[in-house]
């Protein structure tokens, strides 16, 4: 065990205005969707720019356990589809995309496929997806609607109509849509919950299905997918725009400038909302054909916003709000209590521990800026909590991030990129 693992990671403090170019790795959300679609496709798929991180490695390992051929030795991965088969034991880790997307795909396998994961994964919501898959004809065994779960596969999924309450996670809808083209009959998915968070992630799923030749109709809570082959070919993965959040925040907290090359002009990634959100908080955002440049202003403004579609950005936005010129209110994010940790409670606890004034409500956060001081910033095993501590450390000396290694979930190179940005 290293000294850093024992004592925590001293978050570096910026010596002045940051002025850096940061090349981001590929999108985790796109990579894992592309891997599942490639595994279910009618022909091989080449994936370029895929993310190498714990979540994607777990997905690759799970697909291989089901018989899919994946050559990821180089920068371009070749996925050779195969008829899925058990018996197999899938380790989900803490990856929601594995415990939901791959579980849905396993209903097409022949034989039993068991799923389990980290202790926190056993607490994350899963019952609505299990109920919906049963409505489509899948046979599953579970205890209490959470991991561990065993899929008893017959080699096919009958299909039909299902209803799902996706209030806790849009991944329930995406999982059903990803497996739907391989069902025996058309699949209709109706969302019946009170709210539908993270809608851009569902739009990403629909767009990636259509790019592979799948016929998908509907939106706003109801979707219909026609059965048919999924095309292979070549898929290019975009940079992870949500993982850009802490780096772009560095421009605001230091009054500096950060550029992210290859930021897409058009995208379904939820992280693209950073352009509008950071502008509202006082930044200048300039997008051109080569990338995005964010320049910080003299102050950070507070933000009053409904963030239900972009909850993965909330930890970084909370750090900015704690340093802002006026209070902030974040709404529509009650579902964050079921993420890698209860992020609302965790953010309130850690910012308050450093001298902040933060209240977690049923639906969000109220952040009232106060002078902050150094101290330990706990990550709760959550990669986005860890990067939030790094953002605060840029301007608050003495912050030590506990378990910085958790960033390996989606960005193993975070520390290297962060220190490189400061150099």
C-alpha angles and dihedrals in degrees: 000000000000127000090249091056090051100044105023131248116293102226107228118243117224114245091209142328113343114236110177149136113226121195107204127208121241126292114274091206093053094041096055093044090050091050093052093046091047091052091052095041127113093235139021121293130208113211116200124196095010118171119253106210139118094274094052094041088054090051092049092048091049094050091048089052087057092053103265116143113229124176106190098159094118139033090278115059121209116211117195111194122222139174104281115242143178165233090096138143115215122202107209095183103190094315113129091194091058097045091048111025097039093042089056091047090051090066085077092057128100111237135013121320119187125203129199137145149169118336091259090051088064088060097050117102118263109143097096090057093046091050092049093049089051089053087056091053104267122143114222138168121209142145115232098345096286138090134329096066132165122206113209099206126201096182096260144054116224095211127197129131128340137172122212135183101221095173090116097047139000086213088082090065094042092051092054093046094049093056096037098087090063095052120110094242136021114293123221117192119194121187111216102174130115094250137014112214128196095020092171089066090058089048088053091053092049092047093050091049092051091048087058093052099263118144109231123172132183138033140193096066105330129073135174123199124192118218115247145113122309112224122234123205128111125331123192116206117216123224112275103262095187089056087054090069100089092044094050089045087059088068091057099045093047098034087239139118133263126183125199112196122217095025101165120247089218125022144149092222113122090220090074086079086076089084093064096035096051091045089055088052093055106274129125112231121195120185122189137157092282101047149292126299121195120193122190123229131219092275139017114239124218117249132222107191148140103239101178092123095049106036093143087067094054098089092056093042089051090056090052091046090054088058097042133114095245140016122290131211121200117193139180096040105106088121088070088082086077097051125101084305133353090284096188093056092040095051092046092049097046098043090047090049088059093051100274128134109231131157123195111213129190089265106027149320137304111203121190111187118238132161109285130211137198126275143116115317109202118217099198086214088293118131094209092052089053094053090047089060089052092055092052091047091063090075104014111071118217101033113146118193113216114221100001086173089081088080086080087083091081108352116031091173095057098112092046092049092044096051090042090055090054093049 
